[in-house]
Amino acid sequence: MPRKNSDAETGYEEAVSELEEILAELSDDDIDVDHLAERVKRATELVKICRDRIAAARLEVKDIELPDES
């Protein structure tokens, strides 16, 4: 599946959706080994995107909860 956005533009929901598509592909017993390696690599990239988005959201929430007192 071609990427719609660059990784910098990929949102959390889009990454999760693509991960679900990859999981469905990987569940297919007939997947080609070369394609499998490519999809696993992409899944790894998407997991990193999701983790980065979650970390950024946590920082934003922390900033809201604990405003700078300077």
C-alpha positions as CSV (number, residue, x, y, z in Angstrom):
1,M,0.0,0.0,0.0
2,P,1.5,3.4,-0.9
3,R,1.9,5.9,1.8
4,K,-0.5,8.8,1.7
5,N,1.7,11.2,3.7
6,S,5.3,11.5,4.7
7,D,6.0,10.1,8.2
8,A,6.2,13.7,9.5
9,E,2.6,14.3,8.3
10,T,1.2,10.9,9.4
11,G,-1.2,11.3,12.2
12,Y,-1.8,8.9,15.0
13,E,-5.2,7.6,13.7
14,E,-3.7,7.2,10.2
15,A,-0.8,5.2,11.6
16,V,-3.0,3.0,13.7
17,S,-5.2,2.3,10.7
18,E,-2.3,1.4,8.5
19,L,-1.0,-0.9,11.3
20,E,-4.3,-2.7,11.3
21,E,-4.1,-3.1,7.6
22,I,-0.6,-4.6,7.9
23,L,-1.7,-6.9,10.7
24,A,-4.5,-8.2,8.4
25,E,-2.0,-8.8,5.6
26,L,0.4,-10.6,8.0
27,S,-2.4,-12.9,9.1
28,D,-2.6,-14.2,5.5
29,D,-0.7,-17.5,5.3
30,D,0.1,-16.8,1.6
31,I,2.2,-13.6,2.1
32,D,5.4,-13.4,0.2
33,V,8.6,-13.4,2.3
34,D,10.0,-10.3,0.6
35,H,6.7,-8.5,1.1
36,L,6.6,-9.7,4.7
37,A,9.9,-8.1,5.5
38,E,8.8,-4.8,3.8
39,R,5.5,-4.8,5.8
40,V,7.2,-5.6,9.1
41,K,9.7,-2.7,8.5
42,R,6.8,-0.3,7.8
43,A,4.9,-1.5,10.9
44,T,8.0,-0.8,13.0
45,E,8.1,2.8,11.5
46,L,4.4,3.2,12.3
47,V,4.8,2.0,15.9
48,K,7.5,4.6,16.3
49,I,5.2,7.3,14.9
50,C,2.5,6.3,17.3
51,R,4.8,6.3,20.3
52,D,6.2,9.7,19.3
53,R,2.7,11.2,19.0
54,I,1.7,9.8,22.4
55,A,4.9,11.2,24.0
56,A,4.2,14.6,22.5
57,A,0.6,14.5,23.7
58,R,1.8,13.6,27.2
59,L,4.2,16.6,27.3
60,E,1.4,18.9,26.1
61,V,-0.9,17.6,28.9
62,K,1.8,17.9,31.4
63,D,2.4,21.5,30.4
64,I,-1.3,22.3,30.8
65,E,-1.5,20.6,34.2
66,L,1.7,22.2,35.5
67,P,2.1,25.6,34.0
68,D,5.5,27.2,34.3
69,E,5.6,29.3,37.4
70,S,8.3,31.7,36.2
